Amino acid sequence: MARLESEVAIVTGGARGIGRAIAEAYVAEGARVCVADVRIELAQQVAEALGESAIALELDVTDEQSWNLAIGACETLFGSVTVLVNNAGLAEGASIDDTTLESYRRVTEVNQTGVFLGMKTVIPAMKRVGHGSIINMSSIDGLVGSPRIISYIASKWAVRGMTKAVAMEMGPFSIRVNSIHPGHVVTELGLRDGLDPSVITAMVEEHTARHAPMQRTGTPKEIAAMAVFLASNESSYCTGAEFVVDGGFTAGYPAPGSPNPY
């Protein structure tokens, strides 16, 4: 039996990167998937490639009405939503001196408010069917600090906290809420600031090789594998928890004076 055969999932930011990998993995495991993205043309391409088990939905995660329409459309086509993956994200890099209030609000609206609205909108449907799994995409930047991305850091720490708060509320309803914290995975989200994508990829890979025990970047499929686990009954006793997929990047650091062990 496929691991997600009876599930109906909405994956936000499903048109590219980690979101697309999750949508593909869910369909492969038997789920029916709504590929939700503000870039509807790209979402349609993904849904068409996945076949009859997937549809594309246009969704602006910062807009409550957009959420209501998306949940309604998904339920009309596939039935009650039992899995939500809040994956849509935005990153804008700058020092705190150069980060504008507009930029800060833009990032937190997508990464933080979008997660709040997603959970708020989908929970009534999950209560009706008596169970559900909400998977919020945070980051290792929701566990530690990092310079020049204060708005992203703030939003990902917020996602971690909201996950725990809602998990405590929803436990009695058999609705599980967990967060995934990916390490360095080269996706379209990371290819920003106007730099050559090959340059950014090389920089990330070199940095990760020096600081992560596994000495490499992760792949979208590796993050998707964790999302499958959290959507399935295999994680039936997991809620309010952080699931870190980072090749050991946040595990620790060499003792002072010791050679780099990697």
C-alpha positions in Angstrom: 0.0 0.0 0.0 1.3 3.5 -0.8 2.1 5.5 2.2 -0.2 8.4 1.4 -3.0 6.6 -0.5 -5.9 8.2 1.4 -4.4 11.7 1.8 -5.4 15.0 0.1 -2.6 17.5 0.3 -2.0 21.2 -0.5 1.6 22.1 -1.1 2.3 25.9 -1.2 5.2 27.1 -3.3 4.7 23.9 -5.2 5.8 25.1 -8.6 9.5 24.9 -8.0 12.4 23.6 -5.8 11.5 21.8 -2.6 7.7 22.4 -3.1 7.8 20.7 -6.5 9.8 17.8 -5.1 7.3 17.3 -2.3 4.4 17.4 -4.7 6.1 14.8 -6.8 6.9 12.6 -3.8 3.3 12.8 -2.5 1.8 11.7 -5.8 4.3 8.9 -6.0 3.0 7.7 -2.6 -0.6 7.8 -3.6 -1.8 11.2 -2.4 -3.9 13.6 -4.4 -2.1 16.9 -4.5 -3.1 20.6 -5.0 0.0 22.3 -6.3 -0.5 25.8 -5.0 1.6 28.8 -6.1 1.3 32.4 -7.0 3.0 31.5 -10.3 0.0 29.6 -11.7 1.6 28.9 -15.1 4.5 27.0 -13.5 2.1 25.3 -11.1 0.0 24.1 -14.1 3.1 22.6 -15.7 3.9 20.7 -12.6 0.4 19.4 -12.2 0.2 18.4 -15.8 3.4 16.4 -15.4 2.0 14.6 -12.3 -1.2 13.5 -14.1 -4.8 13.1 -12.7 -3.7 13.0 -9.1 -2.7 16.7 -9.1 -4.2 20.0 -9.9 -2.8 23.5 -9.9 -4.2 26.3 -7.8 -3.3 30.0 -7.9 -2.6 31.0 -4.3 -1.2 34.2 -2.7 -0.4 33.0 0.7 -0.6 36.5 2.2 -4.2 36.9 1.2 -7.0 35.3 3.4 -9.5 35.2 0.6 -7.0 33.5 -1.7 -6.6 30.8 0.9 -10.4 30.3 1.3 -10.7 29.9 -2.5 -7.8 27.5 -2.7 -9.1 25.2 0.1 -12.6 25.3 -1.4 -11.3 24.3 -4.8 -9.2 21.5 -3.5 -12.1 20.1 -1.4 -14.4 20.3 -4.4 -12.1 18.3 -6.6 -10.4 15.9 -4.2 -12.3 15.9 -0.9 -11.3 17.2 2.5 -7.7 18.4 2.9 -5.7 16.2 5.3 -2.2 17.4 4.7 -0.9 21.0 4.4 2.6 21.8 3.5 3.4 25.5 4.2 6.4 25.7 1.9 6.0 29.1 0.1 8.9 31.3 1.0 10.8 34.5 0.2 14.3 35.7 1.1 15.9 39.1 0.6 19.4 39.6 1.8 20.8 42.9 3.3 22.5 44.1 6.4 20.2 45.5 9.1 21.4 49.0 8.1 20.2 48.4 4.5 17.1 46.4 5.2 14.0 48.6 4.6 10.8 48.2 6.5 9.1 47.4 3.2 11.5 44.5 2.6 11.2 43.3 6.1 7.4 43.3 5.9 7.4 41.7 2.4 9.4 38.7 3.7 7.6 38.2 6.9 4.2 38.5 5.1 5.0 35.5 3.0 7.0 33.4 5.4 5.2 34.1 8.6 1.7 35.5 7.9 1.3 33.0 5.1 1.9 30.1 7.5 -0.6 31.5 10.0 -3.2 31.9 7.3 -2.6 28.4 5.9 -3.0 26.8 9.3 -6.0 28.9 10.3 -7.8 28.2 7.0 -7.2 24.4 6.7 -7.8 23.4 10.4 -11.6 23.5 10.2 -11.5 21.0 7.3 -9.1 18.7 9.2 -11.4 18.9 12.3 -14.3 17.7 10.2 -12.5 14.6 9.1 -11.0 14.0 12.5 -7.3 14.1 11.7 -4.6 16.0 9.7 -0.9 16.8 9.4 0.4 20.3 9.0 4.0 20.6 7.9 5.6 24.1 8.2 8.8 24.7 6.3 11.2 26.6 8.5 15.0 26.4 8.1 18.2 26.0 10.0 17.9 29.8 10.1 15.0 29.1 12.5 17.4 27.4 14.9 20.5 29.7 14.7 21.4 33.2 13.6 23.0 34.3 10.4 24.0 37.7 9.2 22.4 39.8 6.4 19.0 38.0 6.4 17.3 39.5 9.5 13.8 39.3 8.0 14.2 35.7 6.9 15.7 34.8 10.3 12.8 36.5 12.1 10.2 34.7 10.0 11.7 31.2 10.3 12.0 31.5 14.1 8.4 32.6 14.1 7.4 29.5 12.1 9.1 27.3 14.6 7.2 29.0 17.5 3.8 29.0 15.8 4.3 25.3 15.0 4.6 24.4 18.7 1.8 26.7 19.7 -0.7 25.2 17.2 0.5 21.7 17.9 -0.5 22.1 21.5 -4.0 23.4 20.5 -4.6 20.8 17.9 -3.4 17.6 19.7 -6.9 16.8 21.0 -8.2 16.9 17.5 -5.6 14.4 16.1 -4.1 17.2 14.0 -0.3 17.0 14.1 1.8 20.1 13.4 5.6 19.9 12.8 8.3 21.9 11.2 11.1 20.9 8.8 14.4 22.8 9.0 16.3 22.2 5.8 20.0 23.0 5.6 21.7 24.3 2.5 19.7 23.1 -0.5 20.4 25.0 -3.8 17.0 26.0 -5.1 15.5 29.0 -7.0 14.9 30.7 -3.6 18.6 30.8 -2.9 19.5 32.1 -6.4 19.0 35.8 -5.7 20.7 39.1 -5.4 21.4 39.3 -9.1 24.4 37.0 -8.9 25.2 34.3 -11.4 23.4 31.1 -10.3 26.6 29.0 -10.9 28.6 31.4 -8.6 26.0 31.1 -5.8 25.8 27.4 -6.2 29.6 27.1 -6.0 29.7 29.4 -2.9 27.0 27.4 -1.1 28.6 24.0 -1.9 32.1 25.2 -0.8 30.7 26.6 2.5 28.7 23.5 3.3 31.6 21.2 2.5 33.7 23.1 5.1 31.1 23.2 7.8 28.7 20.2 7.5 29.9 16.7 8.6 28.4 15.2 5.4 30.4 17.7 3.4 27.7 18.5 0.7 24.5 20.3 0.1 21.2 18.6 0.3 18.7 18.0 -2.4 15.0 18.8 -2.7 14.2 15.1 -2.8 15.9 14.6 0.6 13.6 17.3 2.1 10.6 15.8 0.4 11.4 12.4 2.0 11.0 14.0 5.4 7.7 15.6 4.3 6.4 12.2 3.2 7.2 10.8 6.6 5.5 13.6 8.4 2.4 13.3 6.2 2.2 9.6 6.8 1.0 7.5 9.7 4.6 6.6 10.4 4.8 9.9 12.3 1.6 9.4 14.1 3.1 10.3 17.5 5.1 13.3 16.3 3.8 16.8 16.9 5.2 20.1 17.9 8.7 19.0 16.9 11.6 20.3 14.7 12.9 17.9 12.0 16.3 19.0 10.9 17.6 17.9 7.5 21.0 19.6 7.2 23.7 17.1 6.8 24.8 17.8 10.4 25.4 21.5 9.8 23.9 22.6 13.1 25.1 19.6 15.1 28.1 21.4 16.6 31.5 22.8 15.9 35.2 21.7 16.3 36.8 22.3 19.7 39.0 25.4 19.9 42.5 24.7 18.5 41.5 21.4 16.8 41.9 20.9 13.1 38.9 21.0 10.9 37.6 17.4 11.1 36.1 17.5 7.6 
